[in-house]
């Protein structure tokens, strides 16, 4: 675990503490390795944390059935990929069996969770923890009423998921390049999960009342008025008087794109206009459209238009 996480053993079981992903220690790039050996089990963790994201690679062993406690602080989205080993966990008042080559996406909230681990000599899982600031962006693209993305039911790992996890654990990138690589692959894994989940659930219609429609237009106006910022779903919901879920559903139904897609599209089009029609430097333009790090603007611009801002300007 990181210095904000801990593994504790008492006379009954092992407890893993998962601290608030919004803590300051989850902002800078860090790599940690931890291990714990008991009479009947062992854990070896390798963790990479940055920008309120945490990537956890764990090898473990259990000689027999054993209950462990997961103590979760605050809200976090967790993507759990079980490569080897099996366990049972209570979800929606019923047990969910996580088998080898299964994965599960869960929205965890403050509290304790008991997990029954089954015997295994070479257990292995890969887990991604996503803090509030990041899962807002992810869920704004794909939010549907539960249980579409958080069904509580393990799903089979696909070959594409296996490949991505292999790339993430085997990458030679270090430091900032490693963080960019891991974040990109995390998004791909999330997309694959959503794609798989949607084949198992039927779509649901969504209607917008006139009073809500006016609020959606107000949200769009707020985004355009504050193009030099990255307004969050929570901020927009609070300013418009909508719930975050209603905002994300209604905005996409009304305008044909998610809130986050609209924000990025507006920034990219503004940036392109400023590049072509002003003498401003790229760093200044990046700041004008809300990017504190010009490299993030350059990367987003190239993804959108297939050309770097510098080449377009020249």
Secondary structure as GFF3:
##gff-version 3
##sequence-region A 1 314
A	DSSP	beta_strand	6	9	.	.	.	ID=ss1
A	DSSP	beta_strand	14	18	.	.	.	ID=ss2
A	DSSP	three_ten_helix	24	26	.	.	.	ID=ss3
A	DSSP	beta_strand	30	37	.	.	.	ID=ss4
A	DSSP	beta_strand	41	50	.	.	.	ID=ss5
A	DSSP	beta_strand	53	62	.	.	.	ID=ss6
A	DSSP	beta_strand	66	72	.	.	.	ID=ss7
A	DSSP	beta_strand	76	84	.	.	.	ID=ss8
A	DSSP	beta_strand	87	91	.	.	.	ID=ss9
A	DSSP	beta_strand	94	98	.	.	.	ID=ss10
A	DSSP	beta_strand	102	108	.	.	.	ID=ss11
A	DSSP	beta_strand	111	117	.	.	.	ID=ss12
A	DSSP	beta_strand	120	130	.	.	.	ID=ss13
A	DSSP	alpha_helix	132	142	.	.	.	ID=ss14
A	DSSP	beta_strand	155	156	.	.	.	ID=ss15
A	DSSP	alpha_helix	159	170	.	.	.	ID=ss16
A	DSSP	alpha_helix	175	198	.	.	.	ID=ss17
A	DSSP	alpha_helix	210	225	.	.	.	ID=ss18
A	DSSP	alpha_helix	233	240	.	.	.	ID=ss19
A	DSSP	alpha_helix	244	255	.	.	.	ID=ss20
A	DSSP	alpha_helix	259	277	.	.	.	ID=ss21
A	DSSP	alpha_helix	282	288	.	.	.	ID=ss22
A	DSSP	alpha_helix	294	305	.	.	.	ID=ss23
A	DSSP	alpha_helix	309	313	.	.	.	ID=ss24
###
